Amino acid sequence: MNKTIPALIAATLLAATSFSTLAATPVDGSQAMNMQSIGSVSVSGVRGSLDDATHQLAKKAEEQGASHYRIVSADTPGDSSLWSGTAEIYR
């Protein structure tokens, strides 16, 4: 039996677990009251939907070392599909 296959599976599971623990997670206002703010992030010109803008905000929060983020604003002018948004980030 090939012993590298179980090792490869274990390494893949470990990598998947570590990536999920690094992701910034959303919080609401009441949860954020008990957290330390480390600043804010913003995006503009995000093509697509509100989900796309939220995903970009979460990605920026993560890049700044945040463990959590709270969407402060998100909008699109008129009938445009270009979104802008801001999120406060927390450690």
Phi and psi restraints in degrees (value plus and minus 20) as a CYANA .aco file:
   2 ASN   PHI     -98.3   -58.3
   2 ASN   PSI     100.7   140.7
   3 LYS   PHI    -104.1   -64.1
   3 LYS   PSI     -30.5     9.5
   4 THR   PHI     -97.5   -57.5
   4 THR   PSI     -45.1    -5.1
   5 ILE   PHI     -85.1   -45.1
   5 ILE   PSI     -70.7   -30.7
   6 PRO   PHI     -80.3   -40.3
   6 PRO   PSI     -57.0   -17.0
   7 ALA   PHI     -85.3   -45.3
   7 ALA   PSI     -59.5   -19.5
   8 LEU   PHI     -85.4   -45.4
   8 LEU   PSI     -61.2   -21.2
   9 ILE   PHI     -84.1   -44.1
   9 ILE   PSI     -64.0   -24.0
  10 ALA   PHI     -82.9   -42.9
  10 ALA   PSI     -61.9   -21.9
  11 ALA   PHI     -84.4   -44.4
  11 ALA   PSI     -59.1   -19.1
  12 THR   PHI     -85.0   -45.0
  12 THR   PSI     -64.6   -24.6
  13 LEU   PHI     -84.1   -44.1
  13 LEU   PSI     -60.3   -20.3
  14 LEU   PHI     -84.4   -44.4
  14 LEU   PSI     -62.9   -22.9
  15 ALA   PHI     -83.9   -43.9
  15 ALA   PSI     -62.7   -22.7
  16 ALA   PHI     -84.1   -44.1
  16 ALA   PSI     -58.5   -18.5
  17 THR   PHI     -87.4   -47.4
  17 THR   PSI     -62.7   -22.7
  18 SER   PHI     -89.1   -49.1
  18 SER   PSI     -54.2   -14.2
  19 PHE   PHI     -86.4   -46.4
  19 PHE   PSI     -59.6   -19.6
  20 SER   PHI     -89.8   -49.8
  20 SER   PSI     -48.1    -8.1
  21 THR   PHI     -98.3   -58.3
  21 THR   PSI     -37.4     2.6
  22 LEU   PHI    -105.7   -65.7
  22 LEU   PSI     -35.7     4.3
  23 ALA   PHI     -89.5   -49.5
  23 ALA   PSI     116.2   156.2
  24 ALA   PHI     -92.4   -52.4
  24 ALA   PSI     118.1   158.1
  25 THR   PHI    -132.1   -92.1
  25 THR   PSI     126.9   166.9
  26 PRO   PHI     -94.5   -54.5
  26 PRO   PSI     128.3   168.3
  27 VAL   PHI    -153.5  -113.5
  27 VAL   PSI     140.4   180.4
  28 ASP   PHI    -117.5   -77.5
  28 ASP   PSI     158.1   198.1
  29 GLY   PHI     -78.8   -38.8
  29 GLY   PSI     -60.8   -20.8
  30 SER   PHI     -90.7   -50.7
  30 SER   PSI     -55.6   -15.6
  31 GLN   PHI     -88.6   -48.6
  31 GLN   PSI     -57.9   -17.9
  32 ALA   PHI     -86.4   -46.4
  32 ALA   PSI     -44.3    -4.3
  33 MET   PHI     -80.5   -40.5
  33 MET   PSI     -45.5    -5.5
  34 ASN   PHI    -118.4   -78.4
  34 ASN   PSI      -7.4    32.6
  35 MET   PHI    -138.9   -98.9
  35 MET   PSI     140.2   180.2
  36 GLN   PHI    -113.7   -73.7
  36 GLN   PSI      98.6   138.6
  37 SER   PHI     -92.6   -52.6
  37 SER   PSI     117.7   157.7
  38 ILE   PHI    -138.7   -98.7
  38 ILE   PSI      -7.6    32.4
  39 GLY   PHI     112.1   152.1
  39 GLY   PSI    -174.5  -134.5
  40 SER   PHI    -166.4  -126.4
  40 SER   PSI     142.2   182.2
  41 VAL   PHI    -151.2  -111.2
  41 VAL   PSI     135.2   175.2
  42 SER   PHI    -163.5  -123.5
  42 SER   PSI     137.2   177.2
  43 VAL   PHI    -154.5  -114.5
  43 VAL   PSI     135.2   175.2
  44 SER   PHI    -170.0  -130.0
  44 SER   PSI     133.1   173.1
  45 GLY   PHI      49.6    89.6
  45 GLY   PSI       7.9    47.9
  46 VAL   PHI    -101.6   -61.6
  46 VAL   PSI      95.2   135.2
  47 ARG   PHI     -98.7   -58.7
  47 ARG   PSI     115.6   155.6
  48 GLY   PHI     108.5   148.5
  48 GLY   PSI    -147.8  -107.8
  49 SER   PHI    -139.3   -99.3
  49 SER   PSI     157.9   197.9
  50 LEU   PHI     -78.5   -38.5
  50 LEU   PSI     -57.8   -17.8
  51 ASP   PHI     -80.3   -40.3
  51 ASP   PSI     -59.1   -19.1
  52 ASP   PHI     -84.4   -44.4
  52 ASP   PSI     -62.9   -22.9
  53 ALA   PHI     -85.1   -45.1
  53 ALA   PSI     -62.3   -22.3
  54 THR   PHI     -81.9   -41.9
  54 THR   PSI     -61.9   -21.9
  55 HIS   PHI     -81.3   -41.3
  55 HIS   PSI     -61.7   -21.7
  56 GLN   PHI     -86.6   -46.6
  56 GLN   PSI     -58.6   -18.6
  57 LEU   PHI     -84.5   -44.5
  57 LEU   PSI     -62.8   -22.8
  58 ALA   PHI     -82.1   -42.1
  58 ALA   PSI     -60.6   -20.6
  59 LYS   PHI     -83.7   -43.7
  59 LYS   PSI     -64.4   -24.4
  60 LYS   PHI     -84.8   -44.8
  60 LYS   PSI     -59.4   -19.4
  61 ALA   PHI     -79.9   -39.9
  61 ALA   PSI     -65.4   -25.4
  62 GLU   PHI     -82.2   -42.2
  62 GLU   PSI     -62.2   -22.2
  63 GLU   PHI     -83.0   -43.0
  63 GLU   PSI     -47.5    -7.5
  64 GLN   PHI    -107.9   -67.9
  64 GLN   PSI     -17.3    22.7
  65 GLY   PHI      66.9   106.9
  65 GLY   PSI      -5.6    34.4
  66 ALA   PHI     -99.0   -59.0
  66 ALA   PSI     125.1   165.1
  67 SER   PHI    -115.3   -75.3
  67 SER   PSI     -41.8    -1.8
  68 HIS   PHI    -162.5  -122.5
  68 HIS   PSI     139.1   179.1
  69 TYR   PHI    -166.5  -126.5
  69 TYR   PSI     135.7   175.7
  70 ARG   PHI    -151.4  -111.4
  70 ARG   PSI     101.7   141.7
  71 ILE   PHI     -87.1   -47.1
  71 ILE   PSI     103.3   143.3
  72 VAL   PHI    -115.9   -75.9
  72 VAL   PSI     -60.0   -20.0
  73 SER   PHI    -172.8  -132.8
  73 SER   PSI     131.3   171.3
  74 ALA   PHI    -176.6  -136.6
  74 ALA   PSI     109.7   149.7
  75 ASP   PHI    -177.1  -137.1
  75 ASP   PSI     147.2   187.2
  76 THR   PHI    -157.5  -117.5
  76 THR   PSI     111.4   151.4
  77 PRO   PHI     -92.5   -52.5
  77 PRO   PSI     103.5   143.5
  78 GLY   PHI      36.6    76.6
  78 GLY   PSI    -148.9  -108.9
  79 ASP   PHI    -119.6   -79.6
  79 ASP   PSI      -2.6    37.4
  80 SER   PHI     -88.8   -48.8
  80 SER   PSI     133.6   173.6
  81 SER   PHI    -123.3   -83.3
  81 SER   PSI      -3.3    36.7
  82 LEU   PHI    -119.6   -79.6
  82 LEU   PSI      99.0   139.0
  83 TRP   PHI    -121.6   -81.6
  83 TRP   PSI     129.4   169.4
  84 SER   PHI    -146.9  -106.9
  84 SER   PSI     132.7   172.7
  85 GLY   PHI    -187.0  -147.0
  85 GLY   PSI     143.5   183.5
  86 THR   PHI    -156.2  -116.2
  86 THR   PSI     123.7   163.7
  87 ALA   PHI    -157.6  -117.6
  87 ALA   PSI     119.9   159.9
  88 GLU   PHI    -105.0   -65.0
  88 GLU   PSI     121.2   161.2
  89 ILE   PHI    -136.3   -96.3
  89 ILE   PSI     130.5   170.5
  90 TYR   PHI    -155.0  -115.0
  90 TYR   PSI     133.1   173.1
